[in-house]
Amino acid sequence: MCSFRSSDSRADESTGEMSEGVRYKDRGDSLLIKAFGYSPKLRMIDIFLTNPYFDFDREELARELGMSKQTVYKNSMDLEELGIVKVSREIGRATMYKIDGDHPLVKWLNKSMNETSFQIARRQ
């Protein structure tokens, strides 16, 4: 799956200023979202799956997904409890999360989305 974090809105390490880029929520629907809908938990899984090498804190997830912090907090607790996402590190008071690529459900989702993408590409 491709990542679209190259033009995100993160602080420039040299200046500390925020750079404005295209938000995840403005990028269009992924195959996962098109197939299964727009539930907050599914959208959170989707951003983690499409950006497996990046970690996010809850505030960043809320901003990128256009969700309330309360919705992100509740759903991130569920995903962490299930082992789908895990704490990757702590930066100050912020806890960073990333997808657990070794989790059986994550492996299955990745495999299924890749196979489906290939089937769609062959038909076109």
C-alpha positions, 0 to 999 in steps of 0.5 A, spaced: 500 500 500 502 506 498 503 512 503 501 519 502 505 522 508 510 526 504 506 532 504 503 532 511 502 537 516 508 536 521 513 541 524 519 542 520 525 540 525 529 546 523 524 551 524 519 548 528 514 551 524 508 547 521 508 546 514 501 545 511 500 539 506 494 535 504 491 532 509 489 524 509 482 526 510 482 530 503 486 524 499 480 520 497 477 513 499 482 507 499 480 500 497 479 499 504 474 504 506 470 503 499 469 496 501 467 497 508 465 504 509 467 510 513 467 508 521 471 511 525 475 505 527 476 503 520 478 510 518 484 509 523 486 502 521 486 505 514 491 511 516 495 506 519 495 501 514 497 506 508 503 509 513 506 503 516 512 506 517 510 512 521 507 513 528 501 518 530 499 521 536 492 521 538 492 529 536 495 528 530 490 522 528 484 527 530 487 532 525 488 528 519 482 524 520 477 530 521 475 526 528 474 529 535 479 527 540 474 523 544 472 519 538 480 518 536 481 516 544 475 511 544 477 507 538 485 508 539 484 504 546 480 499 542 485 498 537 491 498 542 487 493 546 486 488 540 493 489 539 492 492 532 496 498 534 501 499 539 505 504 542 511 505 538 515 511 543 513 517 547 515 524 545 514 528 551 507 527 554 505 525 547 504 517 546 505 515 539 502 509 536 503 505 529 500 499 526 503 492 529 505 489 522 505 482 525 498 482 528 494 476 524 489 481 522 493 486 520 497 481 515 490 478 513 488 485 511 494 487 507 494 481 503 487 481 502 487 489 500 494 487 495 490 481 492 484 485 491 488 491 488 491 486 483 485 483 481 482 490 479 488 492 476 488 486 471 480 488 469 482 495 467 
